[in-house]
Amino acid sequence: MTSARISGPLVPELIRTLPTPELGLHLLASLAGEANISSNNVLRGFQSSFGGGYGGNPAEPDLDRLLQRIADAWAWLVSKGLIGPNPTQDQNWNRVTTEGRALAQDPAALLKLHGAERLAGPLDEALTRARTYFNLGDYETACFAAMKAVEVAVRDAAGLANGLTGTALMQQAFQPEKGPLTDTESERGEQVGMMSFFAGAFGAFRNPVGHRTVHFDDPMEATETAKPTDLVLGVVRRAKKGGEAGVERGKK
């Protein structure tokens, strides 16, 4: 699900009730058209408006709390790189960054930020392309690239032919008792589960984007598809090492 498009003034009730990230995006939308901004000017503007000094409005009884919430929202925007220094002004002036302007009126802005954060930590190097596509907003290609990385890693680790792909590749690589990546020391039910896990992932996620157009409008859904591949790749790497260790033991 995506959030509603942000619009309208920042009224006291919104400031009191919205979580800081959502409040931050409302503040961002109100600042996106300004060339030069500063935390001091923003806070003094709200202080004047809510303190009874703007348009004859009565003072808000919790003015200090309102200003603290605006300050928190500003700090959140800075921490996300949506507000940054203005390179043409002195250090007291800021601007809405390029990414900030792109997100200012995006109804999925918060979801995109959360999704990017989930992919921001250390990932298997094979997922570099997938993360790049995600950051560009091409979620379908990101998911395809993530699952393709798994396919390539499994084929390489198992030493299977290039013509073997998709679920058939997973089933052969992790075939119970004799698959090249099967942990033969584990209980058979675990072996079947691992084979089913890999084959199921490809049937559910890789095959649709490989064979037809899939529209990933929700960045979190795309993240939930791409992120687990990091775990899957870790399993493949360990299975490969285990197989190599077994070969070495057999030579002795």
Disulfide bonds with the S-S distance in Angstrom:
none
